Amino acid sequence: MLTPNLLLFYVKAPLESAVFYAKIFSINPVVAFPSYVAFSFENGLTFSLWSTQAQNFVSGGSGHRSELSFMVKDEQMVRELHQQWGEFGVVIEQDLHEAVFGLTFVALDPDGHRIRVCMPDK
């Protein structure tokens, strides 16, 4: 069984948005790139901010958008889930590719909600 452990919000400027979230979370990010920032919590949840201007950013939506994400242990697991979900007939919106945080892909649920599989930040 997969357990969601990554919540990702799309923002214009992750480093600027991180200042706000650092304040309300009372913690600093564990990863901070111009196009991606991540906060980690003791319960295993990671909350991330990703720039809509980032290379490889793809989304057909507009306005406030988000993803349900699963961080898995390694690239092999990313590839296995990509293959398995394809075999299940899951629509893949964004095929396997390298992003700033590593190998990833994005699937869609029946309502078009984005579901990302990736690895913990490098």
PLY file of the C-alpha trace (Angstrom):
ply
format ascii 1.0
element vertex 122
property float x
property float y
property float z
element edge 121
property int vertex1
property int vertex2
end_header
0.00 0.00 0.00
1.27 3.49 -0.87
1.13 6.22 1.76
1.09 9.87 0.61
4.00 11.79 2.10
4.54 14.82 -0.15
2.26 17.82 -0.63
3.35 20.14 -3.45
2.02 23.63 -4.15
2.69 25.54 -7.38
3.96 29.08 -6.79
5.56 31.88 -8.81
8.68 32.30 -6.65
9.49 29.39 -4.29
12.25 31.19 -2.38
9.93 34.11 -1.68
7.04 31.84 -0.70
9.41 29.87 1.54
9.87 32.94 3.75
6.14 32.92 4.47
5.97 29.16 5.12
9.12 29.16 7.27
7.43 31.74 9.43
4.13 29.90 9.87
5.77 26.46 10.22
8.54 27.76 12.54
11.10 25.71 10.60
13.50 26.35 7.75
13.41 24.47 4.46
15.57 21.36 4.14
16.07 22.04 0.42
15.98 25.44 -1.29
16.53 25.96 -5.02
15.26 28.92 -7.04
12.63 26.67 -8.61
11.94 24.27 -5.69
11.83 24.45 -1.88
10.97 21.66 0.58
10.05 21.52 4.26
10.19 18.21 6.16
8.10 17.30 9.18
8.68 14.78 11.97
5.67 12.74 10.85
7.34 12.06 7.49
5.35 14.60 5.46
7.23 16.91 3.12
5.59 20.15 2.00
7.12 21.61 -1.15
6.86 24.72 -3.28
7.54 24.38 -7.01
7.88 27.21 -9.49
5.44 27.32 -12.37
8.43 28.70 -14.32
10.63 25.63 -13.64
12.12 23.62 -16.47
9.93 20.58 -17.21
6.96 22.12 -15.39
3.81 20.91 -17.16
0.23 21.48 -16.10
-2.94 21.98 -18.06
-4.64 23.69 -15.11
-4.78 27.26 -13.93
-5.34 29.07 -10.65
-4.71 27.24 -7.39
-3.40 23.78 -8.28
-1.77 20.99 -6.31
-0.62 17.39 -6.49
-0.89 14.31 -4.35
2.60 12.88 -4.35
4.34 9.71 -3.30
8.03 9.81 -2.54
9.46 6.33 -2.99
12.85 4.92 -1.99
14.72 4.94 -5.32
14.64 5.32 -9.11
13.82 1.63 -9.55
10.59 2.08 -7.59
9.68 5.20 -9.64
10.17 3.16 -12.81
8.26 0.15 -11.44
5.25 2.26 -10.45
5.32 4.03 -13.83
5.16 0.66 -15.59
2.58 -0.79 -13.18
0.27 2.21 -13.38
0.57 2.17 -17.18
-0.48 -1.47 -17.16
-3.47 -0.52 -14.98
-4.53 1.98 -17.65
-3.73 5.03 -15.54
-3.36 8.16 -17.71
0.21 9.49 -17.56
0.22 13.27 -18.00
3.99 13.70 -17.74
6.23 10.76 -18.60
9.40 9.79 -16.73
11.91 12.66 -16.64
14.62 14.18 -14.47
13.51 17.21 -12.46
15.56 19.26 -9.99
14.63 16.74 -7.28
15.32 13.58 -9.36
13.43 11.06 -11.50
9.67 11.61 -11.55
6.41 11.19 -13.48
2.86 12.50 -13.14
-0.34 10.48 -13.51
-3.97 11.65 -13.51
-6.88 10.29 -11.53
-10.28 9.97 -13.26
-11.10 13.59 -12.38
-7.80 14.93 -13.69
-6.08 15.41 -10.32
-2.31 15.14 -10.59
-0.51 12.31 -8.79
3.29 12.50 -8.77
5.78 9.74 -8.01
9.33 10.81 -7.18
12.20 10.15 -4.79
13.24 12.09 -1.71
15.20 15.22 -2.62
18.78 14.61 -3.70
0 1
1 2
2 3
3 4
4 5
5 6
6 7
7 8
8 9
9 10
10 11
11 12
12 13
13 14
14 15
15 16
16 17
17 18
18 19
19 20
20 21
21 22
22 23
23 24
24 25
25 26
26 27
27 28
28 29
29 30
30 31
31 32
32 33
33 34
34 35
35 36
36 37
37 38
38 39
39 40
40 41
41 42
42 43
43 44
44 45
45 46
46 47
47 48
48 49
49 50
50 51
51 52
52 53
53 54
54 55
55 56
56 57
57 58
58 59
59 60
60 61
61 62
62 63
63 64
64 65
65 66
66 67
67 68
68 69
69 70
70 71
71 72
72 73
73 74
74 75
75 76
76 77
77 78
78 79
79 80
80 81
81 82
82 83
83 84
84 85
85 86
86 87
87 88
88 89
89 90
90 91
91 92
92 93
93 94
94 95
95 96
96 97
97 98
98 99
99 100
100 101
101 102
102 103
103 104
104 105
105 106
106 107
107 108
108 109
109 110
110 111
111 112
112 113
113 114
114 115
115 116
116 117
117 118
118 119
119 120
120 121
